[in-house]
Amino acid sequence: MLKRLTMGVGLILLLALAGLASMIRIVPGGPAVPAARPVGQNEAPVIPGGTWQHPMLTVPVQGVSRVQIVDTWGQARANGARTHQAADILAPGGTPVIAAAPGVVEKLFYSEGGGGIALYVRSPDRQWSYYYAHLQRYAPGVVEGMQVKAGDLLGYVGDTGNAGAGNYHLHFALSHMQPAESWWKGQPVNPYPLLAGRRAAP
């Protein structure tokens, strides 16, 4: 009889444990989120909104380091009438402006109400355009059609065009181009990740 009672109690405990186990729910965790990290010197940062990649750019203002670059993409301009589609790199007037990447000087251009003294460099594969604006002046010998390497002198930081008197900076813009597109066309792309080595703000 004692044996039967012990077996009965054991069976009841076993059933109780099974019932308790059925009430426990295991919730799987979400996918692991990779930690943010700076982009390495030899990596090609992924540009938000684009399916292409581009190697790191040389900072186009002499003496300015990558950590000094500020993401000015999307900021309001002209009292909110437009958004900024470039990187503004602050530096004293007359600071040398150098090529951020190799290419060909495609256009020397002056716009009183826009970029002032400016130039466009087209990448060798014609898929990228690099725009340097608000220059004080061009470097001696800079002409349309000349080839440049990253680091070559192009001009000097100024405040021409709509920069505002004394607001010395380089307005540097990057556009993804179709090979047959003309110098003023293309899809603007935020150059910040390629200049600063950091992801752009979402």
C-alpha positions in Angstrom: 0.0 0.0 0.0 2.8 2.4 0.9 4.4 1.5 -2.5 1.2 2.4 -4.3 0.9 5.7 -2.4 4.5 6.6 -3.2 3.9 5.9 -6.9 0.7 8.0 -6.8 2.5 11.0 -5.3 5.4 10.6 -7.7 2.9 10.5 -10.6 1.1 13.6 -9.3 4.4 15.5 -9.0 5.4 14.5 -12.5 2.1 15.7 -14.0 2.5 19.0 -12.0 6.0 19.5 -13.4 4.8 18.8 -16.9 2.0 21.3 -16.5 4.3 23.9 -15.2 6.8 23.4 -18.1 4.0 23.9 -20.6 3.3 27.3 -19.2 6.8 28.5 -19.6 7.3 30.3 -22.9 10.7 30.9 -24.5 10.8 34.2 -26.4 13.7 34.3 -29.0 15.8 37.4 -28.9 16.0 39.9 -31.8 18.9 39.8 -34.2 22.1 41.1 -32.9 22.8 44.8 -33.7 26.4 45.4 -34.7 28.1 48.1 -32.8 28.8 51.3 -34.7 32.4 51.8 -35.6 34.5 54.2 -37.6 35.1 53.4 -41.2 38.6 52.1 -41.9 41.0 54.1 -44.2 40.8 51.5 -46.9 37.1 50.7 -46.7 34.5 52.1 -49.0 31.7 53.5 -46.8 28.2 52.6 -47.9 26.5 55.8 -48.9 22.9 56.0 -47.6 20.4 55.8 -50.4 22.9 54.5 -53.0 23.8 51.1 -54.2 27.2 52.2 -55.3 30.4 52.6 -53.2 33.3 55.0 -53.4 36.7 54.9 -51.8 37.7 57.4 -49.1 38.2 61.0 -50.4 41.2 63.2 -49.6 40.1 66.1 -47.4 40.0 68.9 -50.0 41.2 71.7 -47.7 44.9 71.6 -46.8 45.5 71.3 -43.0 41.9 70.2 -42.2 41.7 66.7 -40.6 38.9 64.2 -41.0 37.7 64.7 -37.4 37.1 68.4 -38.1 34.6 67.7 -40.9 31.0 68.4 -39.9 28.0 66.8 -41.6 26.1 69.8 -43.0 24.0 67.8 -45.4 20.3 68.6 -45.3 20.7 71.9 -43.3 18.3 74.7 -44.2 19.7 77.4 -46.5 18.2 80.6 -47.9 15.8 80.9 -44.9 14.5 77.4 -45.5 13.9 77.7 -49.2 16.4 74.9 -49.9 18.4 72.2 -48.2 22.2 72.0 -48.3 23.5 69.2 -50.5 27.2 69.4 -49.8 29.8 69.6 -47.1 31.0 73.0 -45.9 34.6 72.9 -44.8 35.6 76.0 -42.8 39.1 77.4 -43.2 40.8 80.8 -43.4 40.6 82.7 -46.7 43.4 81.7 -49.0 43.9 78.2 -47.5 44.9 75.8 -50.4 42.1 73.7 -51.9 43.3 70.4 -53.2 41.7 67.6 -55.3 39.8 65.1 -53.2 40.1 62.4 -55.9 41.7 62.0 -59.3 40.0 63.1 -62.4 39.8 65.7 -65.1 38.9 69.4 -64.6 35.6 69.4 -66.5 34.4 72.9 -66.0 35.6 76.3 -64.6 32.5 78.2 -63.6 31.4 81.5 -62.0 28.0 82.1 -60.4 27.4 85.4 -58.6 24.4 84.2 -56.7 25.5 80.6 -56.3 28.9 79.0 -55.9 31.0 82.0 -57.0 34.3 80.9 -58.4 34.0 77.2 -58.7 35.2 74.1 -60.6 34.0 70.6 -61.4 36.3 67.6 -61.6 35.0 64.5 -63.3 36.3 61.0 -62.2 38.2 59.0 -64.8 35.3 56.6 -65.2 32.9 59.6 -65.5 30.6 58.2 -62.8 31.4 60.9 -60.2 31.6 64.7 -60.2 33.4 66.7 -57.5 32.4 70.3 -57.1 34.5 72.9 -55.4 32.8 76.3 -54.8 33.2 79.7 -53.1 36.9 79.8 -54.1 39.0 82.9 -53.7 40.7 82.1 -57.0 42.0 79.2 -59.0 45.6 77.9 -58.6 47.9 79.0 -61.4 47.7 76.8 -64.5 44.4 75.2 -63.7 42.4 74.9 -67.0 39.6 72.8 -68.3 40.7 69.4 -69.6 43.7 69.1 -67.3 44.2 65.8 -65.3 44.6 66.0 -61.6 45.6 63.5 -58.9 44.3 63.5 -55.3 46.1 66.2 -53.4 46.9 68.4 -56.5 46.4 72.2 -55.9 43.1 73.5 -57.5 42.5 76.9 -55.8 42.1 78.7 -52.5 39.3 79.0 -50.0 37.2 82.1 -50.4 33.8 83.7 -49.8 32.7 84.3 -53.4 29.1 83.8 -54.7 26.4 83.5 -52.0 28.8 82.4 -49.2 28.5 85.8 -47.5 31.4 88.2 -47.0 33.9 86.8 -44.6 32.2 83.4 -44.4 35.3 81.6 -45.7 34.7 77.9 -46.5 34.9 75.4 -49.2 31.5 74.1 -50.4 32.4 70.6 -51.6 29.7 68.6 -53.4 29.6 65.1 -54.8 27.3 63.8 -57.5 26.8 60.3 -58.9 26.7 60.6 -62.7 25.8 58.7 -65.7 28.8 58.7 -68.1 27.0 60.8 -70.7 25.6 63.4 -68.3 26.9 67.0 -68.5 28.8 68.6 -65.7 25.8 70.3 -64.0 23.7 67.2 -63.8 23.9 64.0 -61.6 22.4 62.8 -58.4 23.7 64.6 -55.3 25.3 62.3 -52.7 26.3 63.2 -49.1 30.2 63.4 -49.2 30.5 63.4 -45.4 31.1 59.6 -44.8 33.8 59.7 -47.5 35.5 62.8 -46.0 35.2 62.1 -42.3 35.4 58.3 -42.3 32.1 58.1 -40.3 28.6 57.1 -41.1 26.3 59.9 -41.9 23.5 60.7 -39.4 20.3 58.9 -40.2 
